[in-house]
Amino acid sequence: MLIAANWKMYNGPAATAEFCLGLREQELDGVDVVVCPPFVSLAVAVQLLAGTEIAVAAQNVHWEDEGAFTGEISAPMLLELGVYGAIVGHSERRQHFGETDESVARRAHRALEAGLFVIACVGETEQERERGETEDVLRRQVSVLEADDNLVVAYEPVWAIGTGKTATPEIAQEAHAFVKTLLDVPVLYGGSVKPDNADELLAQQDVDGALVGGASLDLESFTSICRAAPRS
Ligand code: PEP
């Protein structure tokens, strides 16, 4: 089971340091934990989590190693810092920053090639679900990815992200099973995962972990989600 914390645009270096010092003290044996701070907080997270089993990943990564791409960060830059992986294709990137299936695929491809672990996010909007297009959307988003030992997919229905609306365990299970027919990789669930719904979601057969946004900003709620993960 993998539990990843997506801090979005929260937690600068000072808040990240405080969180990581607290996280170090927790007993989280038997679950793989990843924290994804904003770029400016990666260095302090890598430093303070060194020597633990907790990995640090970025929230995005570019497909070129360097060049005239203002505001972007490359895979070799992340690796130089000691960062373990990166999220790509988060719905907030697709929605607000014009990410497409093609750009997500390029980011994932280069990051994997460079040796990073990648969490690639997919998921339908509320309208797409209502129109019965969930499987078509997932097929389109997943088909651009290539299976890799260092790739996991996060199924994050857009209507459940930051909205407090969680997919039912049945909806999550159905979508995860479908994603696995397209690509043989572990699939995390994301979308308003909280300490009080984590057990049920993580108990589903094809749910291999969680990508947690809002509830990962509080140490106690994040660690209680980590503890809800069934131990393999
Ligand atoms: C996310 O940011 O990936 C996410 C799932 O957010 P939240 O848990 O806040 O819905």
Residues whose N, C-alpha, C, O or C-beta is under 5 A from the ligand:
A	BS01	PEP	N6 A160 I161 G162 T163 G190 G191 S192 V193 L211 V212 G213 G214 A215
